[in-house]
Amino acid sequence: MEITRAHLVEATAGREQGKLFYVLETDGDYLLLADGKSRRVEAPKRKKRKHVRFVSDTGDRVAVKIRENEKITNSELRKSIASYNGAENSDQEG
């Protein structure tokens, strides 16, 4: 499946291996990824497409905001990823 904006992906290589990210932008072979914690919206990670795996095309509020170029917060990203994981205490930093 073609990875586009607002998709949820998992890093398969590098230091971030196994972490979930939202795709904020696409640029040819590269994606700009953020998770709101280690990679914030202000400084997204630039990663090659071949180093990520498609996880989900979520229809949640954060994905809609990304598609519509609305401002999103790091807290929203963290909560959305945590809810996808089914984790508790989703807004804790660290």
TISE-539467 format. One record per atom (N, C-alpha, C): atom name; x, y, z; residue number from 0. Coordinates in pm, whole numbers, plus 50000, padded with zeros to 5 digits. Example, Ala and Ser with C-alpha at 12.3 -4.5 7.8 and 13.67 -1.06 7.14 Angstrom:
BEGIN
PALO, name, c1, c2, c3, resi
PALO, N, 51319, 49431, 50780, 0
PALO, CA, 51230, 49550, 50780, 0
PALO, C, 51320, 49670, 50780, 0
PALO, N, 51285, 49775, 50708, 1
PALO, CA, 51367, 49894, 50714, 1
PALO, C, 51290, 50003, 50787, 1
//
This chain:
BEGIN
PALO, name, c1, c2, c3, resi
PALO, N, 50083, 49882, 50000, 0
PALO, CA, 50000, 50000, 50000, 0
PALO, C, 50088, 50125, 50000, 0
PALO, N, 50048, 50223, 49925, 1
PALO, CA, 50120, 50349, 49918, 1
PALO, C, 50101, 50428, 50048, 1
PALO, N, 50211, 50468, 50108, 2
PALO, CA, 50205, 50546, 50232, 2
PALO, C, 50189, 50693, 50197, 2
PALO, N, 50085, 50755, 50255, 3
PALO, CA, 50059, 50897, 50230, 3
PALO, C, 50042, 50970, 50363, 3
PALO, N, 50013, 51099, 50352, 4
PALO, CA, 49994, 51181, 50471, 4
PALO, C, 49888, 51122, 50563, 4
PALO, N, 49910, 51139, 50692, 5
PALO, CA, 49817, 51099, 50798, 5
PALO, C, 49811, 50948, 50823, 5
PALO, N, 49892, 50870, 50754, 6
PALO, CA, 49896, 50727, 50782, 6
PALO, C, 49981, 50704, 50908, 6
PALO, N, 49949, 50598, 50978, 7
PALO, CA, 50026, 50556, 51093, 7
PALO, C, 50125, 50450, 51044, 7
PALO, N, 50254, 50472, 51074, 8
PALO, CA, 50358, 50380, 51027, 8
PALO, C, 50447, 50339, 51144, 8
PALO, N, 50517, 50228, 51124, 9
PALO, CA, 50613, 50179, 51222, 9
PALO, C, 50752, 50183, 51160, 9
PALO, N, 50848, 50237, 51233, 10
PALO, CA, 50987, 50240, 51185, 10
PALO, C, 51043, 50098, 51190, 10
PALO, N, 51105, 50055, 51080, 11
PALO, CA, 51161, 49920, 51074, 11
PALO, C, 51313, 49920, 51078, 11
PALO, N, 51374, 50039, 51077, 12
PALO, CA, 51519, 50048, 51080, 12
PALO, C, 51561, 50170, 51160, 12
PALO, N, 51683, 50163, 51210, 13
PALO, CA, 51738, 50277, 51283, 13
PALO, C, 51705, 50275, 51430, 13
PALO, N, 51737, 50384, 51494, 14
PALO, CA, 51718, 50400, 51637, 14
PALO, C, 51572, 50392, 51680, 14
PALO, N, 51483, 50434, 51590, 15
PALO, CA, 51340, 50438, 51620, 15
PALO, C, 51269, 50308, 51589, 15
PALO, N, 51341, 50204, 51557, 16
PALO, CA, 51283, 50076, 51516, 16
PALO, C, 51176, 50030, 51615, 16
PALO, N, 51058, 49999, 51562, 17
PALO, CA, 50948, 49951, 51643, 17
PALO, C, 50854, 50059, 51693, 17
PALO, N, 50890, 50186, 51677, 18
PALO, CA, 50805, 50296, 51725, 18
PALO, C, 50703, 50335, 51618, 18
PALO, N, 50589, 50383, 51664, 19
PALO, CA, 50484, 50429, 51574, 19
PALO, C, 50493, 50579, 51553, 19
PALO, N, 50466, 50622, 51430, 20
PALO, CA, 50470, 50763, 51393, 20
PALO, C, 50355, 50795, 51299, 20
PALO, N, 50315, 50921, 51297, 21
PALO, CA, 50224, 50971, 51195, 21
PALO, C, 50306, 51033, 51084, 21
PALO, N, 50262, 51016, 50960, 22
PALO, CA, 50327, 51079, 50846, 22
PALO, C, 50269, 51219, 50832, 22
PALO, N, 50355, 51320, 50848, 23
PALO, CA, 50310, 51459, 50836, 23
PALO, C, 50320, 51509, 50693, 23
PALO, N, 50423, 51466, 50621, 24
PALO, CA, 50444, 51507, 50482, 24
PALO, C, 50513, 51395, 50406, 24
PALO, N, 50497, 51396, 50274, 25
PALO, CA, 50572, 51305, 50188, 25
PALO, C, 50655, 51388, 50092, 25
PALO, N, 50775, 51338, 50062, 26
PALO, CA, 50866, 51410, 49973, 26
PALO, C, 50945, 51306, 49893, 26
PALO, N, 50886, 51260, 49784, 27
PALO, CA, 50952, 51159, 49702, 27
PALO, C, 50971, 51030, 49778, 27
PALO, N, 51099, 50990, 49796, 28
PALO, CA, 51131, 50869, 49870, 28
PALO, C, 51136, 50889, 50020, 28
PALO, N, 51113, 51012, 50065, 29
PALO, CA, 51123, 51043, 50207, 29
PALO, C, 50988, 51079, 50267, 29
PALO, N, 50978, 51052, 50398, 30
PALO, CA, 50858, 51087, 50475, 30
PALO, C, 50902, 51170, 50594, 30
PALO, N, 50818, 51263, 50636, 31
PALO, CA, 50842, 51338, 50758, 31
PALO, C, 50750, 51280, 50865, 31
PALO, N, 50811, 51228, 50972, 32
PALO, CA, 50737, 51154, 51074, 32
PALO, C, 50744, 51224, 51209, 32
PALO, N, 50635, 51215, 51285, 33
PALO, CA, 50632, 51269, 51421, 33
PALO, C, 50547, 51179, 51510, 33
PALO, N, 50587, 51172, 51637, 34
PALO, CA, 50509, 51095, 51734, 34
PALO, C, 50469, 51180, 51854, 34
PALO, N, 50514, 51305, 51859, 35
PALO, CA, 50477, 51394, 51968, 35
PALO, C, 50564, 51381, 52091, 35
PALO, N, 50652, 51283, 52094, 36
PALO, CA, 50736, 51262, 52211, 36
PALO, C, 50883, 51277, 52172, 36
PALO, N, 50940, 51175, 52112, 37
PALO, CA, 51081, 51183, 52073, 37
PALO, C, 51098, 51265, 51945, 37
PALO, N, 50999, 51262, 51859, 38
PALO, CA, 50998, 51344, 51737, 38
PALO, C, 50874, 51430, 51739, 38
PALO, N, 50896, 51558, 51762, 39
PALO, CA, 50786, 51651, 51780, 39
PALO, C, 50743, 51709, 51645, 39
PALO, N, 50628, 51772, 51644, 40
PALO, CA, 50572, 51831, 51523, 40
PALO, C, 50666, 51939, 51468, 40
PALO, N, 50732, 52011, 51557, 41
PALO, CA, 50820, 52120, 51516, 41
PALO, C, 50947, 52070, 51446, 41
PALO, N, 50989, 51948, 51475, 42
PALO, CA, 51112, 51892, 51418, 42
PALO, C, 51089, 51746, 51383, 42
PALO, N, 51013, 51718, 51277, 43
PALO, CA, 50984, 51579, 51242, 43
PALO, C, 51107, 51504, 51190, 43
PALO, N, 51101, 51373, 51199, 44
PALO, CA, 51208, 51286, 51151, 44
PALO, C, 51192, 51264, 51001, 44
PALO, N, 51300, 51281, 50927, 45
PALO, CA, 51299, 51253, 50782, 45
PALO, C, 51351, 51112, 50764, 45
PALO, N, 51267, 51025, 50709, 46
PALO, CA, 51302, 50884, 50697, 46
PALO, C, 51262, 50832, 50560, 46
PALO, N, 51342, 50741, 50506, 47
PALO, CA, 51310, 50681, 50376, 47
PALO, C, 51190, 50589, 50388, 47
PALO, N, 51112, 50585, 50280, 48
PALO, CA, 50992, 50500, 50276, 48
PALO, C, 51025, 50354, 50303, 48
PALO, N, 51138, 50308, 50252, 49
PALO, CA, 51172, 50166, 50266, 49
PALO, C, 51205, 50128, 50410, 49
PALO, N, 51221, 50228, 50498, 50
PALO, CA, 51254, 50201, 50637, 50
PALO, C, 51135, 50213, 50731, 50
PALO, N, 51014, 50218, 50672, 51
PALO, CA, 50893, 50219, 50753, 51
PALO, C, 50794, 50116, 50698, 51
PALO, N, 50703, 50075, 50786, 52
PALO, CA, 50600, 49979, 50748, 52
PALO, C, 50464, 50040, 50776, 52
PALO, N, 50373, 50029, 50679, 53
PALO, CA, 50237, 50079, 50696, 53
PALO, C, 50169, 50001, 50809, 53
PALO, N, 50102, 50075, 50899, 54
PALO, CA, 50031, 50012, 51010, 54
PALO, C, 49881, 50032, 50993, 54
PALO, N, 49839, 50157, 50974, 55
PALO, CA, 49697, 50184, 50971, 55
PALO, C, 49667, 50316, 50901, 55
PALO, N, 49550, 50320, 50840, 56
PALO, CA, 49497, 50445, 50785, 56
PALO, C, 49383, 50487, 50876, 56
PALO, N, 49420, 50543, 50990, 57
PALO, CA, 49321, 50577, 51091, 57
PALO, C, 49234, 50692, 51043, 57
PALO, N, 49110, 50691, 51087, 58
PALO, CA, 49019, 50799, 51053, 58
PALO, C, 48994, 50888, 51173, 58
PALO, N, 49086, 50885, 51270, 59
PALO, CA, 49066, 50964, 51390, 59
PALO, C, 49087, 51114, 51365, 59
PALO, N, 49061, 51190, 51468, 60
PALO, CA, 49063, 51336, 51458, 60
PALO, C, 49201, 51389, 51415, 60
PALO, N, 49307, 51329, 51466, 61
PALO, CA, 49443, 51374, 51432, 61
PALO, C, 49472, 51353, 51284, 61
PALO, N, 49434, 51238, 51232, 62
PALO, CA, 49457, 51209, 51090, 62
PALO, C, 49381, 51308, 51001, 62
PALO, N, 49259, 51339, 51040, 63
PALO, CA, 49179, 51436, 50963, 63
PALO, C, 49246, 51573, 50966, 63
PALO, N, 49296, 51613, 51082, 64
PALO, CA, 49362, 51743, 51093, 64
PALO, C, 49489, 51748, 51008, 64
PALO, N, 49564, 51638, 51003, 65
PALO, CA, 49685, 51634, 50920, 65
PALO, C, 49648, 51647, 50773, 65
PALO, N, 49546, 51573, 50730, 66
PALO, CA, 49504, 51579, 50589, 66
PALO, C, 49456, 51718, 50549, 66
PALO, N, 49391, 51788, 50642, 67
PALO, CA, 49334, 51920, 50612, 67
PALO, C, 49429, 52034, 50646, 67
PALO, N, 49556, 52004, 50673, 68
PALO, CA, 49659, 52103, 50704, 68
PALO, C, 49625, 52191, 50823, 68
PALO, N, 49551, 52136, 50918, 69
PALO, CA, 49522, 52210, 51040, 69
PALO, C, 49636, 52191, 51139, 69
PALO, N, 49648, 52284, 51232, 70
PALO, CA, 49753, 52276, 51333, 70
PALO, C, 49724, 52161, 51429, 70
PALO, N, 49826, 52079, 51455, 71
PALO, CA, 49813, 51969, 51550, 71
PALO, C, 49916, 51988, 51661, 71
PALO, N, 49886, 51935, 51775, 72
PALO, CA, 49978, 51947, 51888, 72
PALO, C, 50046, 51813, 51914, 72
PALO, N, 50159, 51821, 51983, 73
PALO, CA, 50231, 51699, 52019, 73
PALO, C, 50147, 51612, 52112, 73
PALO, N, 50071, 51675, 52197, 74
PALO, CA, 49985, 51602, 52289, 74
PALO, C, 49880, 51520, 52212, 74
PALO, N, 49823, 51579, 52109, 75
PALO, CA, 49725, 51507, 52027, 75
PALO, C, 49787, 51385, 51961, 75
PALO, N, 49909, 51401, 51911, 76
PALO, CA, 49979, 51288, 51849, 76
PALO, C, 50003, 51177, 51950, 76
PALO, N, 50054, 51213, 52067, 77
PALO, CA, 50082, 51113, 52170, 77
PALO, C, 49956, 51037, 52209, 77
PALO, N, 49848, 51110, 52231, 78
PALO, CA, 49722, 51046, 52273, 78
PALO, C, 49669, 50953, 52165, 78
PALO, N, 49677, 50995, 52041, 79
PALO, CA, 49625, 50914, 51931, 79
PALO, C, 49706, 50785, 51915, 79
PALO, N, 49837, 50796, 51923, 80
PALO, CA, 49923, 50677, 51910, 80
PALO, C, 49901, 50585, 52029, 80
PALO, N, 49888, 50641, 52148, 81
PALO, CA, 49865, 50559, 52267, 81
PALO, C, 49730, 50489, 52260, 81
PALO, N, 49630, 50557, 52208, 82
PALO, CA, 49499, 50493, 52198, 82
PALO, C, 49502, 50381, 52095, 82
PALO, N, 49582, 50397, 51991, 83
PALO, CA, 49597, 50290, 51894, 83
PALO, C, 49664, 50169, 51959, 83
PALO, N, 49762, 50194, 52044, 84
PALO, CA, 49832, 50086, 52116, 84
PALO, C, 49748, 50028, 52228, 84
PALO, N, 49646, 50103, 52269, 85
PALO, CA, 49565, 50058, 52381, 85
PALO, C, 49632, 50083, 52514, 85
PALO, N, 49728, 50176, 52513, 86
PALO, CA, 49803, 50206, 52635, 86
PALO, C, 49724, 50298, 52729, 86
PALO, N, 49757, 50290, 52855, 87
PALO, CA, 49699, 50380, 52954, 87
PALO, C, 49799, 50490, 52983, 87
PALO, N, 49752, 50599, 53045, 88
PALO, CA, 49837, 50714, 53077, 88
PALO, C, 49905, 50767, 52952, 88
PALO, N, 49828, 50795, 52851, 89
PALO, CA, 49881, 50829, 52720, 89
PALO, C, 49947, 50964, 52712, 89
PALO, N, 49923, 51054, 52808, 90
PALO, CA, 49977, 51189, 52795, 90
PALO, C, 50101, 51211, 52882, 90
PALO, N, 50167, 51106, 52922, 91
PALO, CA, 50286, 51123, 53002, 91
PALO, C, 50407, 51136, 52912, 91
PALO, N, 50489, 51236, 52943, 92
PALO, CA, 50611, 51255, 52866, 92
PALO, C, 50724, 51174, 52927, 92
PALO, N, 50823, 51147, 52844, 93
PALO, CA, 50938, 51079, 52901, 93
PALO, C, 51002, 50985, 52810, 93
//
